[in-house]
Amino acid sequence: ILYTAAFVVTRALDGSYAPPSALLESLAPSRTPCFTKSSISRLDARALVLVSNLGLAFIAHYNAPAFYEALERRSVRRFGKAVGVAFAILTLLYTAMMGFGYLTFGDNAASNLLLNYAENDKLAVVGRLATGASILFGYPLAMVGLRNSLSGMCASLSTEPALPKTLKTALGAAAEESARVPLIVGLLTLITAIACTVEDIGVVVGVSGALLGAAIVYTFPPLIYGKARGASTPKPIYALVPLGVFLGGLGTYMTLKGA
C-alpha cells in the first residue's frame, strides 16, 4: 500500500500523463485526464458518495476485540492510542491517494484508480501486483470477522423461541465447530462470484460504506446502549436511529445514481 501511494504521488508530479506523453496516448478516452468539472468550492449531494466510501474505509470494528486481546500490556488507554495512530496513518494515505489521483486524472479518475494508468506503465504494473498481494494477505482478517459474526448470529438465533424448530436446528448446526469449513467455503464462493460479476468497485464500496457506516456510527450504538441500560436510557438518544437510516439510504441512493 505504501508503494502504491508513493507511485500515485510520483506519477502526479512527474508529468508522465501530461501531453505530450506516450503513456497518455495509450489510454482510452474515458481514462485520459479531464478537468472540465473540477472546482475547489463545489459541494453538492454527490459528496455523499465520498462520505459513503469513507464509511467503509474506516470500518474495522469487527476485529476490534481480537486486536485488543492481542495488544501487549493491553488497556483501554493503550488501545485508544493505537487506534488513533492507525487512523491517522490511514487518513494520510487516503488523502494522498485521492488528492494526487484526482490531480492526475481529474473527472475521469476511476473508482479503482489503478485502472487509469497505462498497461505499459511499469510502475503501475508493480502497483497492481502490490495491491493484489495486500488484498490477498489481508483477506483473512476480514474473513475471520465475518465468520465469527455469522456463527455468533446463528448461535443466538438458534435459541430464539419465536423461530420454527427446523430453522433453529439448522442455525444451531451452522454455529457448530464442525460447520466451520463448509461455512468458510460457502462464504468464499459467494464473495468470489460477486467479485467476478461486479465491474465497478465504486458501487460496492459506496453502498457498503453507506449502509454499514451509518449503521455502526448512528443506528447500532443507541440501540446497544439502550439495551444495556434499560428503562433509564435517555429517550433523545434514539433520535440517532432514524438519522442513521436517512443518511444510509441517501448515501446508497447517490452512489447508485452516479453508477
Salt bridges, closest charged atoms under 4 A:
ASP14 OD2 - ARG11 NH1 2.73
ASP44 OD2 - ARG46 NH2 2.93
GLU69 OE1 - ARG74 NH2 3.40
GLU72 OE2 - ARG73 NH1 3.51
ASP121 OD1 - ARG11 NH2 2.86
GLU177 OE2 - ARG180 NH1 3.37
